[in-house]
Amino acid sequence: MTTRTKRTYNLSETAIRRVRELADQYEAFHTQDRVVEAAVERLYLELRARAEEAQWEAAAADPQFRAEAGTIAEIMGDRDSWPA
């Protein structure tokens, strides 16, 4: 079981109302804690995906990376489809 820590945050009335609604009316997560955990996890994954996307975009613009990727594709015998 995961260790839990009690925290206090100052949230807007709208945020509080929505957390309660998600927990009670829609029964999406059964408790307000689970609503908040799910929201934080979703935001975390979204931001991490954006950061990774930015890293791949930077890599695609890097001639050294592209050359290395081309060499790997050649070795793997997949020059036509990789890297995309």
C-alpha positions in Angstrom: 0.0 0.0 0.0 1.2 3.5 -0.9 2.0 5.8 2.0 -0.3 8.8 2.2 0.5 12.2 3.4 -2.1 14.8 4.5 -1.6 18.1 2.7 -3.5 21.4 2.6 -3.9 23.4 -0.6 -5.8 26.6 -1.3 -8.1 25.9 -4.2 -10.7 28.1 -5.8 -14.4 27.4 -5.0 -14.9 26.3 -8.6 -12.1 23.7 -8.3 -13.5 22.4 -5.0 -17.0 22.2 -6.4 -15.7 20.2 -9.4 -13.7 17.8 -7.3 -16.7 17.1 -5.2 -18.9 16.7 -8.3 -16.5 14.3 -9.9 -16.3 12.3 -6.7 -20.0 12.4 -5.8 -22.2 12.9 -8.7 -20.3 11.2 -11.4 -18.7 8.6 -9.0 -15.7 8.7 -11.3 -13.1 8.0 -8.6 -15.1 7.3 -5.4 -13.2 9.9 -3.3 -12.0 13.4 -3.6 -8.5 12.3 -3.0 -8.7 10.0 -6.0 -10.0 12.8 -8.2 -7.1 15.0 -7.3 -4.6 12.1 -7.8 -6.0 11.3 -11.2 -5.9 15.0 -12.2 -2.3 15.4 -11.1 -1.3 12.2 -12.9 -3.0 13.2 -16.1 -1.4 16.7 -16.0 2.0 15.1 -15.2 1.8 12.7 -18.1 0.6 15.4 -20.5 3.5 17.7 -19.6 6.0 14.9 -19.7 4.7 13.9 -23.2 5.0 17.5 -24.4 8.6 17.7 -23.1 9.5 14.4 -24.8 7.9 15.7 -28.0 10.0 18.8 -27.8 13.1 16.7 -27.3 12.3 14.6 -30.4 11.7 17.8 -32.4 15.1 19.1 -31.3 16.7 15.8 -32.2 15.1 15.8 -35.7 16.7 19.2 -36.3 20.1 18.0 -35.1 22.3 16.9 -38.1 24.5 14.7 -35.8 21.4 12.9 -34.5 19.9 12.5 -37.9 23.2 11.0 -39.2 23.4 8.6 -36.4 19.7 7.6 -36.8 20.4 7.1 -40.5 23.3 4.8 -39.7 21.2 2.8 -37.4 18.4 2.5 -40.0 21.0 1.4 -42.5 22.4 -1.3 -40.2 18.9 -2.4 -39.3 18.0 -2.7 -43.0 15.1 -0.3 -42.7 16.3 2.8 -44.5 12.9 3.4 -46.2 10.7 3.7 -43.1 13.0 4.6 -40.3 13.5 7.2 -39.0 10.2 8.7 -40.0 
